[in-house]
Amino acid sequence: MAFARPKKREPVGEAGLFEYAVGTLARRMRTVRDLRRLMKARAEEGEAGERAMDAVIVRLKELNYLSDTRFAEDYTRVRKEHEKFGKRRVQQDLMMKGVEKELVASTLESAYEDVDEVVLARQYIARKRMKKPSGENAQKETVRTMNRLMRAGFSSNAIFKVLKAWELPEEALAGVEEGGGDSDSYAEREERAGDSDSYAKQNEEE
């Protein structure tokens, strides 16, 4: 038995897009780029649809319903204060969500200005209940811990200080150097180390 194809959604005009956008923003904040992506699936094709989306975005901004600045500030606050992520991770996530580079830079500079990165890394470790590497697998566990902290957005200097404070065996710290090159491995989209969270999924279409 063949499955029936889902009916194609009828495109809507400016009024319908505005109603949809307001409902979407009522459920969670969105960036301008993200909201446009969602509206595009409902808008008319071509210039008519583009004009309608532009008009909706302008109106939403005038009503203060849509603001990339507010989104960046709120998103950064949650990721830093509740999730305990480092600056680099939040930077990457905001860029992925379409926030302009200059706005990302100014938001993070303000949010992380007085943050002790080592303290934040320890808070992240406590939140994730990460244990101190020990036993015959100490070196392998140390590398795993280091990679998790890199994915969480912490610099190699901060990670080195956290690991040194654990007074691990010298062989366990082999290859971990203070001031070493910062890896971008934390930027991998797979959250293999259990770093996923509901806030990071805001880019999914409802």
N, C-alpha and C positions, 0 to 999 in steps of 0.2 A: 504494500500500500504506500503510495507516494505521499510524502508530507507536503502540505500546502505551504506555499511561500508566504512569509509575512507580508501584509499589505504595506506598501510604501506610504510613509507619513506625508500627508498633504502639507505643502509649504504654507507658512503663515506670514502675514505682513507685519508691519511695525508694531501695531497694537498687540498682536499675539506674542511677538518676540519679547515685548516689554513685560507682559504678564508672566511669561515663562522665566525671564531673567530675574524678576523680583522674587518669584518663588524659589528659584535656585539659590539666590543670595540669602534668602531667609533661612535656608538650611545650613549653609556654610559660606564663608567668605571665599571669593575667587579673585584671581588676577584678571586684568582686562583680556589678556591673551587667552586664558582658560575659558572665560565666559564667552568670548567670541567663537572659540572652537565648539562649544556646546550649542550655541545659537545657530551656527552654520548648518547643522544637521536639520534644522527646522525652517531655515530661511529659504526664500526663493533663490534660484540660481542666477548667477550673473550680477550685473550692476545694481539691479533693483534690490537684491538681497543684501549686497554690501552697503548700499545707502541706508537701508532699514536698520542694519546692525550698527552702523555709525551713529545714527540718530538715537538709538536706544542707549548706547554707551554714553553719549553726551548727556542725555537726560538723567541717567543713573548717577553720573558724576555730579551733576548740578544738585541732585537730591541727596548727595553724600551717601548713596548706597554702594558705590563702587569706588575704591581707592587702592591703587597699588601700594601707596605709601603706608596706609593703615594695615593692609594685608602683610607687608614685609615686617612691620613693627610687631604685630600680633603673632605672626608665625615665628619670628625670631625669639620672642619672649617665651613662647611655649616650648620651643625646641631647646632653649638654653636652660630655663628655670625648671621645667618639668622633666624633659627628656635627658637633660645634662649633656647635650651634644656640643662638640667643639665648634669653633668659628668656621673652620674650613668646610665642615659637613653642611652647616646651615647655608653657607655661601653657595655651595654647589646646588643644594635643593632649591633655593630661591631662583637661581639662574635657570634651572630646569623648568620652573614654573612660569618663566617669561618675565620676571622682574628685571628692569633695566640695570645694567652693570653699575652705573653711577649710584643708583638708589640702593642697590645691594651693599655697595662699599660704605656709604654714609650710614646706613642702618646698622651694619655690623660694627662699625667703628664706635658708634654710640653705645650699642648694647654690650660689647665686650671690652670697653675701654678700661674698666677697673676690675676685670675678671682675672683671677689667678688661675692660669690654665692647668697647673698641676693639681690644685684643689678641685677644680671642675672634673678633671680626669678621675680623681679618686672618688668623687661623688657618682660619676658614671659607673665606675667599677662596683660600687656599693649597690647602686640601683639594679645593675644587671647580675648581682650576686656572683661576680667573678672571683674565683678562689686563687690564692697565691700558688704558683707552680711549685710542685714538690715531687720527691721520689725520683725514680729512674727515668721518668718522662719529663723531667723539669724543663729541659731545653726545648723540647717540642711544645710544651704547654706555654713556655715563655714566648716563643715565636707566634703562637696562636693568639696570645693576649696582646702582643704588640700589633698584630694585624687587625684585631678587633678595635683597638684604640685608634689606629690609623683610619679605619673606615668610619669611626665615630667623629673624625675631624680634628684629632689632636696632632700637634707637631712632634717630630722625632725627639726634640729636646725635652718636652714635657713627658713623653713616654719613657725616655731614658731615666729621668729623675724618679718617676713612679716605680720603675723596676728596680733601680738601685736602692731605694728605700726599703724594699722587701728583703734586702740582704741575701739575694739568691747566690747559689754557688757560682764561681767565676765561669765555669764551663757553660752554665745555663745562659749566661749573658754573651756568649760568643757570637760575634756578628752584630751585636747591638751597640752602636757607638753614639756617644753624645755629640750632637751637632751634625749628625749624618744627614744625608739627603732625605727630604720628606717624600714619602711615597704617595702616589695618588690612588693606592689600592682601596682606600676608604670610599672612593667615589664609585666603586662597582655597584651596579644596581641590585645584584643579588644580595640579600641580607642573610648570608649563610651562617653568620655568627649569632643570629637571633636579635638583630638590631631593628627589626621591623616595628612599626607602630601605626596606629590608626591615622595620626595626623599626616604621615607621609603618603597616605593613599588619597589625599584630597584631589589629586589630578584625575581620578577615575570618573568616567561619565556615569551619572545616575540612571 
